[in-house]
Amino acid sequence: MEFPKYLLGDNSDYPSAVFVIHTVFPRFIINLENDEVEWLEDFDSQDQEELESETENFIREASAFYDREIERYEDD
């Protein structure tokens, strides 16, 4: 099965949080309530350096995905 690059998630244990799941490398889940990122990969030191420089882009893309999805829900 092929997944989209981003998925939305929520959980009643965290009622004010909205999660965006990034399904391709590097996989992560971001909580948009506080921008906390949980990486689902193990990284070596070389990957870690690249990740630190790209994290801001990942957060920006995840936020843009969320905004687009909400707009689509509101348009319906």
C-alpha positions in Angstrom: 0.0 0.0 0.0 1.3 3.5 -0.8 0.7 6.2 1.7 0.5 10.0 1.1 3.6 11.9 2.1 1.6 13.6 5.0 -1.3 12.3 7.1 -3.4 14.1 9.8 -3.9 12.5 13.2 -5.6 13.3 16.5 -6.1 11.5 19.8 -8.7 12.2 22.5 -5.9 11.9 25.1 -4.5 15.1 23.7 -7.7 17.1 22.9 -6.0 20.3 21.8 -3.2 18.7 19.7 -3.2 18.1 16.0 -0.6 15.7 14.7 0.9 15.6 11.2 2.6 12.4 10.2 5.4 12.5 7.6 5.5 9.0 6.0 8.7 9.1 3.9 12.3 9.3 5.1 12.9 10.9 7.4 9.6 9.8 9.0 8.4 11.9 11.9 5.3 13.1 13.8 4.9 16.7 14.6 2.5 18.1 17.2 1.3 21.4 15.7 0.1 22.6 19.1 3.7 23.0 20.3 5.8 22.1 17.2 7.3 19.1 19.1 8.8 16.6 16.6 9.2 12.9 17.3 11.5 11.2 14.8 10.6 7.6 13.8 14.1 6.9 12.4 17.5 6.2 13.9 20.2 8.6 12.7 23.9 8.5 12.5 26.0 11.6 13.1 26.1 12.5 9.4 22.3 12.2 9.1 21.9 14.3 12.3 23.7 17.3 10.8 21.5 17.2 7.6 18.4 16.8 9.7 19.1 19.8 11.8 19.4 22.0 8.7 16.2 20.5 7.2 14.0 20.4 10.3 12.6 24.0 9.7 11.6 23.0 6.2 9.8 19.9 7.4 7.9 21.9 10.0 6.9 24.5 7.4 5.8 21.8 5.0 3.7 20.0 7.7 2.1 23.3 8.7 1.3 24.1 5.1 -0.2 20.7 4.6 -2.4 21.1 7.7 -3.6 24.6 6.5 -4.4 23.2 3.1 -6.4 20.3 4.6 -8.4 22.6 6.9 -9.2 24.9 4.0 -10.6 22.0 2.0 -12.7 20.9 5.0 -14.1 24.4 5.4 -14.9 24.6 1.6 -17.1 21.5 1.8 
